[in-house]
Amino acid sequence: MERIEKKLKSKMKTTNNVQYPDFDQMWSSIQKDELKTLEEPIELRPRRRKKFALIAGLAVALMATPVYAALNYDWSNILSYREGIQSALEQGLGQKVEQSVTKSGFMLTVHTVFIDENRTFLLYSLKPDASWKGKDVSFDQIGLTDSNGDFIKGNYAHLWNEDLGLFQGYFETDWVADDQKSNINFSMKNIHSIGNEEKSINYNPNDTNTQVFTIQKDGIDNVTIQAFEQPEGKILLQSAVTFTDAKMKNKWVRIKALDDKNQPIQEAETPVFGTPGATDEYLSQQIFTKDSLKTKGSNFQLAYEHTLGVAEDTWSIEMNLTKEQLKKGSFRKVVNIPLENVPGGTKIHEMKVTPTQVRLILTSEERYAHQPYMDYQLDIGGVLLDGGRWDVENDPYKVELRFEMTGVDVSMLAKQSITLVAKHRVDVEDGDHKPIRLTDISEKPQIKTSTIGEFPITWTYYKKDNNLYVESFSSDPTFGGVSQTYYLDHKDRNYGMPLTVGFLGDNNNKNIDEYKNFKGKDLDIYVWKYTTNHPDAELRVPLQSLK
């Protein structure tokens, strides 16, 4: 399962971007009643069922001769996080396909395919006819079918090219053909044309009570909004959307705030959309400055994606793929290097190198062992490659560190020194089982202080709409935050539902837990887990010495 994208290149170097969670992992964990907190940063990734497109004005001329089209398209935007593929494309590597199929108003073209021992990667374009009025597309199914008839899933992303009137995209999968050559089919099934819909809601930012709005349109049932005070004059809007159509939970839904001139009010921090709630609601958090949100004349909308129509058909292209072009410079090396002071008996088991990517395979003795470092680089003869951590699907004892290959002479790689550089450590600690006594619980906020692991914690607790809210915060920046609290009913633990989603190491250690339908006056709560933040920590692990 993909974990990606270096926080979207510092959030695409703007503040008006969206972070999406790993939907598959969280919904699965909720169903299994295993997930009590989010212990990893939520990172934007191209998703299996694509929900959005970014507008990209690419000033590129479409060549008349199809065989040259891929070389003359500018693929750099869509390959922002796949620099190894961009580098290989510039070197003329990859297998040129340039095959097209046109059906039901859409032309699908596969331009170039890269296949090596790490992945199979396709560059494609999708051109709607001139009558198309959508903003984006999604598919009921997209993937490969191998020579045995087995369907192969993967991840994809696409960008709209306004000048060319088409989507430029990629499909990527960890599947790799066993043989040097293989017959493969790439297909899309049922193309959904997506538009944006906006519905006004009468949200009052000066009313601190929970506000509920009935939508009953386009598969949306209702939306519930709660407001919570934040440090530094900010306010958190936590929205929960319920659906009459379960498919809507995979679409982008958000609260849109507008000022008195009907211009969007920008969030003060990166918003998070689509965290699953305990009863399948779609939770989002948006943080604004109090002044901007409560400005006179401000108004609010529920903005969401809307299916305009469906082209019911299958677009399919047969290809005979080969590994030959990317075989040179590829090698595997078993290293079995233990990682010092990393929990779970974690070690670097293997290094897999291809002209487009380096993968380090980490194995652990424990299931889902916490990997404490947030940032990874690979130092290859003085050239630093940025990387990220990816879960390995269906293997809880293994994760991968992946580095896109760029700026390195692949033919000389076997002779270069290679060092893993891990930075910014965040550790997850167990609570100390000492109760925090909350007394005289009422609608009036009350404050309590305690310590855990020598860290001071300030607790604020109060009731609202018959629910108990417990907020935690520490003035010590080394304290990363309380992951979750619970109370005991005899020997059974009752966990609070976290209302805030944070990123490990983001310097925000405030947490809010909600206990539904709380009727008591006093309560002993406990800390389940908490984190500690060490941004200056660094670990260097030599993988290969200079030859």
DOPA-290596 format. One line per field, with one value per residue (C-alpha): residue number from 1; residue in one letter; x, y, z. Coordinates in pm, whole numbers. Each point is the difference from the previous one (the first is absolute). Layout:
nr: NUM;...
rest: A;...
xx: X;...
yy: Y;...
zz: Z;...
END
This chain:
nr: 1;2;3;4;5;6;7;8;9;10;11;12;13;14;15;16;17;18;19;20;21;22;23;24;25;26;27;28;29;30;31;32;33;34;35;36;37;38;39;40;41;42;43;44;45;46;47;48;49;50;51;52;53;54;55;56;57;58;59;60;61;62;63;64;65;66;67;68;69;70;71;72;73;74;75;76;77;78;79;80;81;82;83;84;85;86;87;88;89;90;91;92;93;94;95;96;97;98;99;100;101;102;103;104;105;106;107;108;109;110;111;112;113;114;115;116;117;118;119;120;121;122;123;124;125;126;127;128;129;130;131;132;133;134;135;136;137;138;139;140;141;142;143;144;145;146;147;148;149;150;151;152;153;154;155;156;157;158;159;160;161;162;163;164;165;166;167;168;169;170;171;172;173;174;175;176;177;178;179;180;181;182;183;184;185;186;187;188;189;190;191;192;193;194;195;196;197;198;199;200;201;202;203;204;205;206;207;208;209;210;211;212;213;214;215;216;217;218;219;220;221;222;223;224;225;226;227;228;229;230;231;232;233;234;235;236;237;238;239;240;241;242;243;244;245;246;247;248;249;250;251;252;253;254;255;256;257;258;259;260;261;262;263;264;265;266;267;268;269;270;271;272;273;274;275;276;277;278;279;280;281;282;283;284;285;286;287;288;289;290;291;292;293;294;295;296;297;298;299;300;301;302;303;304;305;306;307;308;309;310;311;312;313;314;315;316;317;318;319;320;321;322;323;324;325;326;327;328;329;330;331;332;333;334;335;336;337;338;339;340;341;342;343;344;345;346;347;348;349;350;351;352;353;354;355;356;357;358;359;360;361;362;363;364;365;366;367;368;369;370;371;372;373;374;375;376;377;378;379;380;381;382;383;384;385;386;387;388;389;390;391;392;393;394;395;396;397;398;399;400;401;402;403;404;405;406;407;408;409;410;411;412;413;414;415;416;417;418;419;420;421;422;423;424;425;426;427;428;429;430;431;432;433;434;435;436;437;438;439;440;441;442;443;444;445;446;447;448;449;450;451;452;453;454;455;456;457;458;459;460;461;462;463;464;465;466;467;468;469;470;471;472;473;474;475;476;477;478;479;480;481;482;483;484;485;486;487;488;489;490;491;492;493;494;495;496;497;498;499;500;501;502;503;504;505;506;507;508;509;510;511;512;513;514;515;516;517;518;519;520;521;522;523;524;525;526;527;528;529;530;531;532;533;534;535;536;537;538;539;540;541;542;543;544;545;546;547
rest: M;E;R;I;E;K;K;L;K;S;K;M;K;T;T;N;N;V;Q;Y;P;D;F;D;Q;M;W;S;S;I;Q;K;D;E;L;K;T;L;E;E;P;I;E;L;R;P;R;R;R;K;K;F;A;L;I;A;G;L;A;V;A;L;M;A;T;P;V;Y;A;A;L;N;Y;D;W;S;N;I;L;S;Y;R;E;G;I;Q;S;A;L;E;Q;G;L;G;Q;K;V;E;Q;S;V;T;K;S;G;F;M;L;T;V;H;T;V;F;I;D;E;N;R;T;F;L;L;Y;S;L;K;P;D;A;S;W;K;G;K;D;V;S;F;D;Q;I;G;L;T;D;S;N;G;D;F;I;K;G;N;Y;A;H;L;W;N;E;D;L;G;L;F;Q;G;Y;F;E;T;D;W;V;A;D;D;Q;K;S;N;I;N;F;S;M;K;N;I;H;S;I;G;N;E;E;K;S;I;N;Y;N;P;N;D;T;N;T;Q;V;F;T;I;Q;K;D;G;I;D;N;V;T;I;Q;A;F;E;Q;P;E;G;K;I;L;L;Q;S;A;V;T;F;T;D;A;K;M;K;N;K;W;V;R;I;K;A;L;D;D;K;N;Q;P;I;Q;E;A;E;T;P;V;F;G;T;P;G;A;T;D;E;Y;L;S;Q;Q;I;F;T;K;D;S;L;K;T;K;G;S;N;F;Q;L;A;Y;E;H;T;L;G;V;A;E;D;T;W;S;I;E;M;N;L;T;K;E;Q;L;K;K;G;S;F;R;K;V;V;N;I;P;L;E;N;V;P;G;G;T;K;I;H;E;M;K;V;T;P;T;Q;V;R;L;I;L;T;S;E;E;R;Y;A;H;Q;P;Y;M;D;Y;Q;L;D;I;G;G;V;L;L;D;G;G;R;W;D;V;E;N;D;P;Y;K;V;E;L;R;F;E;M;T;G;V;D;V;S;M;L;A;K;Q;S;I;T;L;V;A;K;H;R;V;D;V;E;D;G;D;H;K;P;I;R;L;T;D;I;S;E;K;P;Q;I;K;T;S;T;I;G;E;F;P;I;T;W;T;Y;Y;K;K;D;N;N;L;Y;V;E;S;F;S;S;D;P;T;F;G;G;V;S;Q;T;Y;Y;L;D;H;K;D;R;N;Y;G;M;P;L;T;V;G;F;L;G;D;N;N;N;K;N;I;D;E;Y;K;N;F;K;G;K;D;L;D;I;Y;V;W;K;Y;T;T;N;H;P;D;A;E;L;R;V;P;L;Q;S;L;K
xx: 0;137;105;136;106;233;-300;-71;325;-63;-367;73;169;-337;-236;-314;41;-171;139;-177;24;68;-369;53;207;-224;-334;140;133;-329;-188;239;-20;380;74;-13;214;181;366;131;-17;-283;156;-142;25;-141;-288;-131;-336;103;-209;161;201;231;-17;332;48;273;110;86;-68;-163;204;-190;197;-120;330;162;-285;129;339;-158;-249;131;-44;195;-305;-159;344;81;31;127;328;154;-255;52;378;-43;-236;256;262;-223;-58;-334;-200;-190;-351;-207;-319;-345;-361;-306;-340;-303;157;343;331;245;365;285;318;294;47;283;40;284;46;-169;-315;-198;-79;-213;-37;-344;-226;-378;-163;-375;-187;-78;-344;140;-86;153;284;143;-49;4;-37;-188;314;350;291;188;-92;289;34;-169;-308;75;-98;274;-93;221;2;-59;-12;-76;14;-216;197;-211;198;-27;-349;94;109;361;40;189;-87;246;7;249;-81;294;-11;185;137;207;-296;-369;-335;-197;-337;-58;-366;-244;-363;-285;130;-180;-8;39;-110;3;-319;-57;-295;-44;-34;-104;297;42;369;-103;-212;218;-267;4;-184;-166;-109;-221;119;-192;156;253;45;73;-226;110;302;84;243;173;238;293;228;366;319;117;-346;-104;-315;-46;-306;-66;-262;-164;-188;-236;-116;-299;234;306;204;6;237;280;-59;133;-243;93;-131;71;21;-53;54;-236;127;-76;370;132;139;325;72;274;136;-9;-351;-67;-298;-155;96;-255;-213;-121;-335;125;-29;256;199;198;191;68;181;-62;99;-287;0;-33;-272;-214;31;-327;-171;177;-202;47;-55;29;221;23;67;-299;-35;-130;-23;156;141;-74;261;344;313;262;350;210;377;303;231;370;245;301;34;21;199;339;101;-248;117;-111;206;-84;154;-178;107;-173;-132;139;-261;-293;-279;-125;335;0;278;72;-30;50;82;-162;140;-134;61;-323;-9;183;-196;118;-202;-30;-108;-106;-56;-325;-316;-40;315;17;265;98;164;-206;243;228;279;240;354;148;354;-102;-329;-302;-322;-314;-215;-304;-138;-254;-193;19;-348;-90;334;-8;364;138;19;193;196;-22;226;-50;322;114;335;189;199;-171;282;239;-237;147;332;-137;-28;-365;-123;-351;-67;-303;-106;-258;-86;-346;-47;-331;-15;-251;-199;103;-336;-36;-357;-83;-301;-259;-244;-318;-41;-244;-45;252;359;229;376;216;377;202;330;96;359;98;-195;-258;-350;-290;-344;-315;-330;-366;-335;-177;-313;12;350;319;301;351;276;369;295;362;225;302;72;169;-340;-167;-350;-241;-107;-320;-162;-229;-191;-65;-341;95;294;-120;160;-229;201;-78;-40;281;-148;332;226;364;325;280;262;-219;72;-370;-58;-361;-252;-379;-184;-376;-207;-355;-305;194;-222;239;143;344;229;346;163;329;252;17;304;193;285;328;149;375;40;382;53;190;102;254;28;272;-143;285;364;190;161
yy: 0;334;247;276;314;196;196;105;189;222;1;111;309;159;1;-75;-374;-304;-299;-330;-292;-362;-89;-375;-45;208;-143;-354;73;154;-308;-229;223;10;365;213;283;117;-68;101;327;19;66;87;-275;-78;-230;-316;157;350;277;321;177;297;256;24;250;-169;200;-294;-50;-329;-159;-138;-325;-229;-186;323;117;-126;162;332;6;162;-270;180;111;-343;-150;246;-291;-252;168;-336;-48;359;-61;-326;172;274;-267;-165;-306;-171;-189;218;-132;285;-201;154;-108;229;-83;187;343;-73;-91;-194;-7;-192;187;-158;-288;-50;-348;-109;-216;257;101;35;359;132;351;50;278;15;243;72;129;368;-27;-117;242;-166;106;-344;-369;-316;-366;-300;-201;70;-242;-270;-355;-245;-291;-230;223;129;361;222;306;301;375;276;376;245;371;199;168;301;76;-352;-72;-332;-171;-109;-278;-299;-344;-169;-345;-207;-292;-107;-262;-325;-28;251;41;-14;67;252;172;350;92;254;-86;254;358;233;369;197;356;217;73;261;28;295;-83;241;-62;262;31;193;-289;-246;-271;-295;91;-257;62;-229;-39;-297;43;-180;-283;232;-35;276;188;74;280;55;283;-24;277;-39;176;324;132;-289;-210;-359;-94;-372;-116;-342;-95;-297;-149;-168;-129;-182;78;367;-70;-37;344;336;179;316;312;309;330;326;360;295;34;-368;-84;-320;32;-195;-248;100;-355;-294;-151;-373;-155;-344;-160;-278;38;-277;-29;46;379;203;221;307;265;354;259;371;315;113;350;-121;-253;239;297;179;-131;-336;-289;-374;-275;-376;-69;-349;-199;-97;-259;170;-315;-338;-131;-370;-184;-162;155;-270;-3;-314;33;-226;132;-59;67;31;380;32;-315;173;147;-212;-214;-145;-29;-171;209;-102;311;52;353;134;88;-66;-205;-338;-153;195;-48;93;-337;79;276;-10;242;82;299;163;-84;-135;-201;-100;-287;21;-305;-14;-268;169;63;362;107;377;161;308;219;243;96;-220;69;-220;137;-146;129;341;20;8;-169;78;-298;-116;-298;-235;-283;-338;-128;-322;-17;163;-93;200;362;162;320;122;252;133;-25;333;172;-328;-189;-338;-181;105;-66;-336;177;292;38;-15;119;18;326;-2;325;142;-272;-39;-275;-152;-70;-191;190;-36;-135;291;132;367;83;222;145;211;-61;252;235;234;-74;-102;-42;-271;-57;-320;-145;-303;-99;332;194;249;-37;244;-158;196;-185;92;-129;111;-152;-277;-101;28;168;-45;222;-52;229;35;305;-226;-24;-338;-141;-110;-37;-245;-250;-103;-25;-259;-78;-335;-162;-281;-144;112;302;263;213;358;78;235;304;136;-160;105;-83;-156;264;293;198;1;-210;95;-284;-15;-320;-35;-230;-31;27;46;24;-1;281;-147;-222;-154;4;-157;71;-289;117;320;110;183;222;24;208;13;-375;-165;-357;-86;-360;-94;-241;-25;107;183;-244
zz: 0;-102;270;-210;-119;223;128;-359;-52;301;-96;-358;145;77;295;-199;-38;136;186;-54;238;-84;-40;-46;314;225;-113;31;348;115;-121;187;311;-1;-62;314;-128;-310;68;-341;-189;-248;-335;-338;-251;-342;89;-159;-70;-97;143;-117;-268;28;-274;-179;-282;-203;-300;-224;-372;-97;-274;-297;-17;283;46;125;221;336;-51;-83;284;315;266;273;202;24;77;281;245;-253;-90;-90;-277;-118;-11;-191;-246;-66;-66;-259;216;25;-258;-245;-61;-155;-36;23;29;-35;146;135;-39;157;-163;219;-107;164;-86;183;243;249;145;227;310;228;-186;-321;-95;-289;-139;-151;-125;-7;-241;26;-303;-42;162;336;284;305;229;65;-69;208;-89;132;-75;-126;-19;-183;-98;-38;-241;253;15;352;66;147;205;53;60;-248;-26;-278;-75;-240;-280;-97;-317;-138;132;155;322;33;252;124;128;235;157;197;-227;-215;-274;78;-352;-197;-237;81;-167;205;-35;142;45;144;69;15;-4;240;-89;321;72;311;191;271;239;237;370;275;226;274;106;314;131;195;3;-237;-321;-228;-362;-206;-362;-148;-342;-220;248;298;304;241;131;365;90;333;90;243;121;-96;115;-163;-80;-222;-16;-113;-204;25;-249;-21;-316;-25;-327;-159;-272;142;-313;99;289;-257;-146;110;235;189;170;-207;187;-194;107;-53;-358;-64;-21;160;353;10;279;244;3;-237;4;23;-181;7;331;72;311;227;-185;-358;-3;-195;239;-98;191;-118;210;-61;181;220;-150;-359;79;204;-233;-71;-310;-7;-140;-36;-254;-15;-303;-144;-314;-209;-277;-314;-208;-68;-328;46;-200;27;-150;-51;-155;-51;40;-23;272;52;284;-229;-3;379;65;-21;335;198;289;335;314;330;281;327;193;340;61;327;266;-233;165;-111;-97;-327;-253;-361;-169;-366;-248;-347;-258;-347;-232;129;371;305;255;344;145;381;199;365;260;108;-202;-112;186;37;-222;200;-265;-204;-277;-208;-247;-190;-33;-320;-46;133;-195;236;-108;200;88;191;188;-158;161;-171;-65;182;184;348;63;-290;-121;-284;-35;-360;-169;-351;-201;-142;-43;37;-264;25;-178;278;288;98;65;204;375;111;341;142;186;234;170;242;246;155;259;110;374;213;262;365;130;244;1;-61;217;-170;255;-15;-372;-153;-294;161;-118;284;9;155;-12;14;-119;-203;-56;163;-263;129;-142;30;-24;-87;30;-46;-121;-315;-155;263;-110;205;-164;139;-140;71;-64;115;8;-56;-377;47;94;-322;138;163;-262;178;343;154;318;167;31;238;-200;-343;-165;-153;-239;-85;-369;-115;-173;-122;-257;20;-171;198;67;-104;323;95;310;68;-6;50;94;-4;225;-133;228;322;309;296;212;68;-207;14;-342;-108;-276;-245;-197;-56;-226;47;-269;-78;-320;19;34;-285;-80;-272;-120;-255;-256;-246;26;-274;-242
END
